[in-house]
Amino acid sequence: MNTVTHSLVDEYLRRLAHEARVLPRRDQRELVAEIRAHVDAALRTDASEADVRNVLDELGTPTEIVAAAQPSPSGPTRGAREVFAVILLLFGGLVLPLVGWLVGVGLLLSSPLWSGRQKLLGILVWPGGLSLVLLALLVRVGGTQSCVSLGSRVTTCSSSGSSALAGAGIAALVVVPPILVALYLYRAAGRHLPA
């Protein structure tokens, strides 16, 4: 097969590759190669500019080709159930202790958009949601402080236990994973499932 070299063809394929960035990489390469093969089969190596324009016009614009190559959204899409599941998994325990989180778990398990692994991750990473953070703040992670008064003017206080930095580290370990998993689940529910 002869490869047609023409500036119009090169520009057309460059625009097609640019438009095809919305497709998976393998599909991008296949689409551009398929169109290249079609152009090479339709044109002679010494084709005139008019011949090249006719073949490219018959193909349509790169935008139209990419739109036709994209799979049509089929199957379930992210809706209120998935949004409420993520919100209740994070904050449900704060609104209705344990009940709000359990409702979020029920919504998570009933959604067809998440795989079994994603559902397990959603349940195990934040049992109780961010209510654990509230509980940690109420209980106060860390040590105790004791003061001894020596007379009317001298007071000596001493602290034992972990520092504020350790408390902040523990709080970050409790807060960051649920937020990251919530973002992951939200994005995963937005992807279209293959038909």
N, C-alpha and C positions, 0 to 999 in steps of 0.2 A: 504494500500500500504506500502510495506517495504522500508525503506530508506537504500540505499547501502552506506556503509561506507568504503571508500578505499582512500588511499593517492593520487592515480592518479585522481580519481574523484574530490577530494577536490581541488587539484592543478588546474585541468581543469576549475572548476567553479570559482576559484579565478582569473584565467587569463581572463575568460569570463567577470566577473564583472568589471575587470580593463579595458578591451577593450570597454565595453558597456558604459563607462563614457561619450561618445559622444552623447548618446541617452538621451531623457528626463528621469527623475528619475522613473516615473511610468513605462515607457517602459523598463528601466534597470531591475527593479524588476521582471516584467512579463517575460522577456526573460530568466533570470537566473532561475526563478521558472519553466518555461516551459521546459528548458533543463534538469533541475534536475528531473522533473517528467518523462521525456523521459528515462533518464538513469535508474531511479528506476524501470520503467516498463520493460526495456530491460534486466536488470540483476537480478540474484538471490542475496540474501544477502551473500551467500557463494561463489560468483563468483571468478574465478581465475583471475590472473593478465592479462593473454592472453585474456580472455573474456572482461575484462574492456577495454583493449587497442583496441580491435575490435570495440566495441560500440562507443568509443570516436573517432576512425578513421572514422567510418561511418558518424558521426556528422560533421566532418570537424574541422578546427582550429577555435578557438574563434574569430580570426580576420575575417574569412570567414562568420561566423554566424552573427557577428555584421554588416558586410557590407551588408548582405542579409536583415537584419532587418531594415536598414536605408531606409527611403523613398527616392525614386529617385527624383532628382530635376526636378520638373515640373512647368510649368507656367513661368511667366516673372521673370527675374533676374535683379539685379542692372546693369545699363549700363550708357552710356554717358549722357542720359537725366537726370538721377537722380543726377549724379555728377555735371553737369552744373547747375541744379536747386539749389543745396546747395551752390555752389560757387557764383552764381548770386544773390541769396537771401542775402548772406553776403556782397559781394563786388560789386555787379552790380550797386548800387547807387553811388559808387565812380568813376566808369569808365564812365558810361552814367547816369547822375543824373535822377532818377525816371524810365527811360526807362529800364535800366539794371535790376533793381529790379522787374519791371513789367514782363519782360521776364522770370525771375526766378520764379515768381508766376505762370505764364502760364505753365512752365515746371512742377512745383510742382503739379498743379491741373490736368495736363494731364497724370501724371504717375499712373499706376495701382498698384504700390507697396505700396503706403501709404493709410491709412484709412482716412476717412473724418475728424476724430479728429486730426490726425497727420497733415493733410493739413491745418486745421484751426490753429493749434498751430504754424506751420511754417509761416503762414501769420501774425498772431497777435503778436508774440513775437518780431519780428523785422521789423515792417513796415519801409521801406526805407533802411534796412540793416545797415551796419556800417557807412553809410554816415551820420547818426545822430551824430556819434562820431566826425567826421570831422567838422560838423556844430557846435557842442559844443566847439570844440577847436578854431574854427574861431571866434565864438561869445564870447568865454571865460566866462565860468561859474564862477560867483562870483562877487565880488564887484569892487569898483573903487578906484583909488589912486589919491590924490590931493596933490600938492606941493605948498608951499608959500615961496617966496624968500624974506628975510628980509635983504636988503642990498646986497652988492656984495659977502659976504662970508657966510652968514648963510641961509641955506635952510631947511625948515621943511616940512616933508612929512607925510601924514596920510592915512591909508587904511580903507575902510569900506566894509562890505560884508562878504562873507564866506571865510574860510581859505583854504589853499591848500589841507589840509586833506579832507575837505568836497568835494572839487572839484574832488579829486581822488576817493572818495567813489561814487560820482555820475557817474563818468566815468566808474567805475567797474560795476555799475548797468546797464549801457547802453551796455557795451562790453560783459560781462560774459554770460547773458542769450542767446543772439544770437549764441554764440559759442557752448554752451551746447546743444541747440536745433539743431544746424547744425550737431553735432556729433550724437545726438539721431536719427535724420532723416536718416543720412548716414547709420548707423547701422541697422535701421529698414528696409531700402530698400534692405539690403543685406540678410535678412532672407528669406528663401524660403516659399512661400505661400502654404498652404495645397491644395492638388489636389481636 
